[in-house]
Amino acid sequence: MTNRRTFFKTAGATMLGAAAVSRAGAAMLPEAVIQSSPTMLPPPAPPNGRPYRPVVTLNGWSLPWRMKDGVKEFHLVAEPVVRELAPGMKANLWGYNGSSPGPTIEAVEGDRVRIFVTNKLAEHTTVHWHGVLVPNGMDGVGGLTQPHVPPGKTFVYEFVLQRPGTHMYHPHADEMVQMAMGMMGLFIIHPKDVRQLQVDRDFAFVMASYAIDPGAATPRTSEMTDFNLWAWNSRVFPGIDPLVARTGDRVRVRVGNLTMTNHPIHMHGPHFEVTGTDGGWVPRSARWPEVTTDVAVGQMRAIEFDAIAGDWAIHCHKSHHTMGPMSHSAANLIGVDQRAASQKIARLVPDYMAMGSAGMSDMAEMQMPLPDNTLPMMTGDGPYGGLEMGGMFSVVKVRDSVKPGDYGDPGWFKHPPGTVASEYTADDAAPAPQASQPASDAATLHVHKPAGHQGH
């Protein structure tokens, strides 16, 4: 006999038909919580179910659930969203529940979850649970393991979470367009034993890339290689949250990559260990130390370190990925005297500025006119001047005074006196030069040769 539970286990992703999405049917669904602000929302402790220590999603949030007959029910809504990539620029994206990426789903190993997916896009979609062990009919590949979710319909996925790990979710329908438009999110499965894998701070973000022309707001979804906005949780520097911790905290950073290229994530300051991959957690005996870990397309990495006081940069080590919108076909003009040409061009184009004769560092200081809704190529101010950054860049801010549960920006680090690199001048004390030794006093080097022979 087929009951409701065995139906969900065998039938795959199931569509709730027209009657189920009527007003009465919609009232039976768990609330679809919407959050469109890019402000990071530290998640509260789980209100029910198995206990766990929640993650903190950079510039994001975790999706609430309701418990029904022992099952955790979530509700995702696929829909167009407007996302602020950084102050001064917004993008027309697609996402879930008002944001791109969608909210982080958090649950515990052994939980049975039921995830309702309502499609408010103009085309069909699905959801693939990237890296999560699920029954084949719940895998979310449109046309292969399930029918597509038509516009206006709601599908439901149900499965038991079999092992802990860091995973993602994204469409497997018109994937090129829908992922290029920002449809993705994190899926965190915590261990059943809350004492396992404990850390003091647990951050998470997923990487995306966008091709948005200056002055525009909608990505070019057919782009394969020439992206100009490199984002963590659909934010670019200086819009990416700092990762705030207390001195001595054990800190974990979970990173997912749904861009079209790999990203060597490099962190200054404390060395870290790679503690997690797509396949799960690395046993302590097999972890390896790094200062840079490469996260390939479709991969997840978790790193952990012991926090040391300071402001430590964390960024992708591909230099173009820490830049704002730029033309990748621009000529290299280092050493070219552009003054005469600039004067002539400025008569026709009053706002024209020459650049690049001595490198590009002046781009961080120039107030070049930009089209509306466009970010500068290099931006950001630090305590000692321009940071000359953009894209995939943030700061791990560690302080002695940070309190548990506090993720607010503590401002810039105050360095102890004498610990900041500074200009050397002739007035600075210098070691006295050592007198040269006369040749006649040169030491004799004795060489012991094989077979008892000696020489010098």
RODRENBA-710494 format. One line per field, with one value per residue (C-alpha): residue in three letters; x, y, z. Coordinates in steps of 0.1 Angstrom, whole numbers, plus 5000, padded with zeros to 4 digits. Layout:
r <- c(ala_...)
xx <- c(X_...)
yy <- c(Y_...)
zz <- c(Z_...)
//
This chain:
r <- c(met_thr_asn_arg_arg_thr_phe_phe_lys_thr_ala_gly_ala_thr_met_leu_gly_ala_ala_ala_val_ser_arg_ala_gly_ala_ala_met_leu_pro_glu_ala_val_ile_gln_ser_ser_pro_thr_met_leu_pro_pro_pro_ala_pro_pro_asn_gly_arg_pro_tyr_arg_pro_val_val_thr_leu_asn_gly_trp_ser_leu_pro_trp_arg_met_lys_asp_gly_val_lys_glu_phe_his_leu_val_ala_glu_pro_val_val_arg_glu_leu_ala_pro_gly_met_lys_ala_asn_leu_trp_gly_tyr_asn_gly_ser_ser_pro_gly_pro_thr_ile_glu_ala_val_glu_gly_asp_arg_val_arg_ile_phe_val_thr_asn_lys_leu_ala_glu_his_thr_thr_val_his_trp_his_gly_val_leu_val_pro_asn_gly_met_asp_gly_val_gly_gly_leu_thr_gln_pro_his_val_pro_pro_gly_lys_thr_phe_val_tyr_glu_phe_val_leu_gln_arg_pro_gly_thr_his_met_tyr_his_pro_his_ala_asp_glu_met_val_gln_met_ala_met_gly_met_met_gly_leu_phe_ile_ile_his_pro_lys_asp_val_arg_gln_leu_gln_val_asp_arg_asp_phe_ala_phe_val_met_ala_ser_tyr_ala_ile_asp_pro_gly_ala_ala_thr_pro_arg_thr_ser_glu_met_thr_asp_phe_asn_leu_trp_ala_trp_asn_ser_arg_val_phe_pro_gly_ile_asp_pro_leu_val_ala_arg_thr_gly_asp_arg_val_arg_val_arg_val_gly_asn_leu_thr_met_thr_asn_his_pro_ile_his_met_his_gly_pro_his_phe_glu_val_thr_gly_thr_asp_gly_gly_trp_val_pro_arg_ser_ala_arg_trp_pro_glu_val_thr_thr_asp_val_ala_val_gly_gln_met_arg_ala_ile_glu_phe_asp_ala_ile_ala_gly_asp_trp_ala_ile_his_cys_his_lys_ser_his_his_thr_met_gly_pro_met_ser_his_ser_ala_ala_asn_leu_ile_gly_val_asp_gln_arg_ala_ala_ser_gln_lys_ile_ala_arg_leu_val_pro_asp_tyr_met_ala_met_gly_ser_ala_gly_met_ser_asp_met_ala_glu_met_gln_met_pro_leu_pro_asp_asn_thr_leu_pro_met_met_thr_gly_asp_gly_pro_tyr_gly_gly_leu_glu_met_gly_gly_met_phe_ser_val_val_lys_val_arg_asp_ser_val_lys_pro_gly_asp_tyr_gly_asp_pro_gly_trp_phe_lys_his_pro_pro_gly_thr_val_ala_ser_glu_tyr_thr_ala_asp_asp_ala_ala_pro_ala_pro_gln_ala_ser_gln_pro_ala_ser_asp_ala_ala_thr_leu_his_val_his_lys_pro_ala_gly_his_gln_gly_his)
xx <- c(5000_5013_5010_5021_5056_5064_5050_5075_5103_5096_5079_5106_5100_5062_5041_5013_4987_4964_4941_4971_4982_4948_4943_4934_4963_4988_4977_4988_5024_5051_5056_5078_5100_5114_5146_5160_5185_5222_5228_5242_5217_5234_5212_5194_5198_5175_5140_5132_5146_5181_5206_5234_5256_5244_5266_5269_5263_5282_5257_5230_5207_5194_5159_5135_5115_5085_5082_5053_5050_5087_5097_5115_5095_5112_5097_5119_5105_5123_5118_5134_5153_5172_5205_5228_5262_5279_5268_5262_5253_5223_5217_5186_5191_5171_5172_5152_5130_5140_5178_5206_5221_5190_5189_5211_5193_5206_5196_5211_5224_5195_5168_5140_5134_5106_5114_5086_5098_5074_5083_5076_5099_5087_5102_5104_5130_5142_5164_5195_5209_5246_5266_5237_5229_5193_5170_5174_5140_5149_5181_5165_5176_5148_5137_5159_5148_5117_5094_5103_5086_5064_5058_5032_5035_5049_5070_5080_5112_5116_5146_5166_5200_5225_5258_5271_5288_5288_5267_5249_5216_5210_5188_5193_5170_5182_5212_5234_5208_5195_5229_5243_5214_5223_5202_5222_5224_5242_5229_5246_5242_5254_5266_5241_5266_5268_5302_5317_5335_5330_5344_5338_5329_5315_5313_5300_5297_5292_5311_5294_5305_5285_5290_5272_5281_5288_5255_5235_5219_5211_5239_5248_5239_5257_5291_5316_5349_5349_5332_5337_5321_5334_5312_5310_5273_5265_5284_5317_5342_5337_5302_5314_5311_5342_5347_5348_5363_5378_5415_5421_5388_5388_5373_5359_5352_5332_5335_5315_5323_5295_5315_5330_5366_5387_5395_5427_5415_5444_5444_5470_5481_5473_5479_5449_5441_5418_5392_5364_5357_5327_5329_5327_5350_5387_5399_5423_5452_5447_5443_5469_5482_5478_5478_5460_5434_5422_5384_5375_5342_5315_5336_5333_5362_5362_5392_5399_5424_5431_5424_5454_5446_5448_5431_5440_5431_5413_5408_5409_5446_5437_5444_5416_5391_5399_5391_5358_5343_5371_5379_5401_5412_5427_5462_5492_5503_5530_5558_5537_5535_5499_5499_5497_5470_5450_5449_5435_5409_5398_5387_5362_5355_5357_5356_5384_5413_5445_5455_5480_5513_5528_5506_5470_5472_5459_5426_5419_5422_5408_5372_5364_5328_5310_5277_5249_5248_5285_5313_5349_5376_5396_5381_5380_5397_5417_5434_5465_5450_5433_5430_5428_5406_5373_5355_5365_5381_5373_5390_5392_5390_5402_5401_5406_5374_5349_5321_5306_5278_5289_5296_5296_5324_5349_5366_5403_5429_5450_5486_5509_5536_5565_5547_5538_5561_5572_5595_5632_5652_5688_5680_5670_5696_5716_5741_5777_5796_5821_5857_5871_5896_5932_5940_5970_5947_5923_5913_5927_5902_5912_5897_5896_5900_5891_5917_5934_5948_5947_5951_5945)
yy <- c(5000_5035_5060_5097_5089_5062_5083_5111_5086_5070_5096_5122_5160_5162_5190_5206_5211_5241_5232_5231_5266_5281_5304_5275_5254_5283_5288_5252_5259_5271_5308_5320_5344_5373_5392_5416_5436_5428_5433_5402_5387_5366_5335_5328_5294_5267_5271_5234_5201_5188_5215_5229_5259_5280_5295_5332_5339_5369_5396_5370_5350_5316_5304_5297_5265_5250_5215_5194_5158_5156_5170_5204_5223_5251_5272_5286_5311_5314_5350_5381_5402_5434_5430_5458_5446_5475_5510_5528_5498_5475_5445_5429_5393_5361_5345_5331_5347_5382_5378_5365_5342_5327_5321_5295_5263_5248_5214_5185_5150_5126_5153_5147_5179_5189_5218_5235_5254_5280_5293_5330_5333_5337_5303_5269_5259_5231_5229_5206_5199_5201_5175_5163_5126_5123_5098_5100_5115_5144_5153_5182_5176_5189_5164_5136_5130_5152_5174_5210_5234_5256_5292_5297_5261_5247_5215_5197_5178_5155_5135_5125_5142_5114_5130_5164_5188_5221_5220_5243_5245_5259_5252_5224_5240_5266_5265_5289_5317_5310_5306_5336_5356_5347_5316_5297_5293_5273_5241_5234_5200_5201_5169_5151_5153_5191_5185_5174_5199_5228_5262_5296_5314_5298_5319_5309_5324_5313_5329_5342_5362_5386_5404_5437_5465_5500_5518_5486_5465_5431_5405_5393_5356_5344_5354_5326_5342_5380_5387_5421_5416_5389_5385_5368_5362_5386_5414_5430_5450_5474_5459_5426_5422_5418_5385_5396_5374_5376_5370_5332_5322_5291_5303_5284_5298_5278_5287_5275_5282_5285_5308_5298_5296_5286_5309_5306_5320_5335_5347_5369_5365_5331_5300_5278_5241_5227_5209_5202_5194_5186_5151_5159_5166_5158_5136_5155_5132_5141_5179_5200_5235_5263_5300_5297_5270_5267_5263_5249_5253_5235_5228_5236_5242_5247_5262_5268_5290_5304_5341_5365_5402_5425_5433_5404_5406_5376_5376_5357_5357_5362_5400_5408_5392_5420_5447_5464_5467_5471_5466_5436_5447_5480_5486_5488_5525_5523_5547_5564_5602_5610_5647_5661_5637_5643_5680_5675_5649_5670_5697_5672_5652_5675_5648_5628_5616_5599_5569_5542_5560_5551_5521_5521_5531_5566_5550_5546_5584_5598_5611_5599_5604_5570_5560_5556_5523_5516_5509_5521_5497_5503_5516_5515_5535_5521_5538_5545_5554_5538_5501_5499_5468_5456_5423_5393_5410_5414_5417_5393_5417_5401_5420_5411_5429_5412_5396_5362_5366_5401_5404_5442_5460_5470_5496_5496_5479_5501_5489_5490_5516_5506_5478_5495_5495_5531_5552_5549_5582_5590_5601_5566_5547_5524_5497_5508_5495_5467_5473_5452_5426_5429_5402_5391_5382_5362_5329_5297_5272_5236_5210_5173_5153_5116_5089_5108_5136_5171_5204_5241)
zz <- c(5000_4991_5019_5019_5032_5007_4979_4987_4990_4955_4934_4931_4931_4932_4917_4937_4911_4904_4933_4958_4949_4953_4982_5004_4992_4996_5032_5040_5028_5053_5052_5024_5043_5021_5028_5003_5023_5018_5056_5072_5097_5123_5126_5159_5176_5162_5178_5177_5164_5169_5183_5162_5160_5131_5104_5095_5058_5046_5036_5039_5061_5070_5060_5088_5089_5106_5122_5110_5121_5128_5094_5088_5062_5042_5014_4986_4961_4928_4916_4901_4926_4928_4946_4957_4947_4965_4975_4942_4921_4919_4896_4882_4891_4897_4931_4960_4986_4977_4976_4955_4966_4982_5019_5035_5044_5077_5091_5109_5099_5101_5097_5072_5053_5030_5008_4988_4957_4942_4907_4902_4872_4836_4826_4842_4867_4891_4922_4923_4958_4949_4968_4990_4989_4978_4961_4924_4919_4942_4924_4905_4869_4847_4821_4836_4872_4873_4853_4852_4876_4854_4861_4889_4902_4934_4937_4968_4975_5005_5017_5048_5053_5054_5063_5075_5051_5032_5000_4976_4957_4922_4892_4867_4841_4816_4838_4818_4821_4856_4873_4854_4868_4904_4913_4939_4977_5005_5021_5054_5071_5107_5125_5147_5176_5184_5200_5167_5145_5169_5162_5177_5144_5113_5081_5047_5013_4976_4948_4916_4886_4865_4832_4835_4811_4826_4830_4828_4855_4839_4834_4799_4804_4773_4785_4790_4800_4801_4834_4851_4885_4908_4939_4972_4980_4951_4968_4956_4976_4994_4999_5013_5051_5072_5089_5126_5153_5188_5194_5198_5183_5162_5129_5100_5065_5041_5004_4974_4938_4912_4888_4854_4867_4897_4926_4947_4980_4999_5035_5051_5087_5104_5084_5080_5076_5048_5069_5045_5008_4987_4999_5036_5065_5063_5092_5115_5105_5068_5070_5054_5061_5035_5031_4997_4987_4951_4948_4914_4896_4915_4945_4982_5006_5044_5061_5098_5117_5151_5150_5155_5163_5133_5100_5077_5040_5025_4987_4954_4943_4906_4904_4880_4904_4930_4905_4896_4861_4836_4800_4796_4761_4772_4759_4782_4782_4808_4798_4771_4773_4767_4776_4741_4730_4762_4756_4721_4732_4761_4737_4723_4754_4784_4810_4793_4816_4805_4826_4827_4819_4853_4862_4873_4910_4902_4893_4930_4936_4904_4905_4870_4858_4857_4841_4865_4884_4877_4902_4899_4889_4921_4952_4990_5017_5046_5076_5056_5022_4992_4992_4954_4955_4942_4936_4957_4987_5024_5057_5086_5116_5149_5182_5218_5228_5204_5224_5216_5191_5180_5143_5141_5123_5150_5127_5118_5138_5161_5157_5188_5185_5163_5146_5113_5082_5076_5055_5062_5064_5069_5105_5114_5134_5112_5122_5122_5092_5099_5092_5064_5074_5059_5034_5055_5083_5062_5078_5064_5052_5060_5036_5046_5014_5010_5016_5044_5021_5034_5017_5022)
//
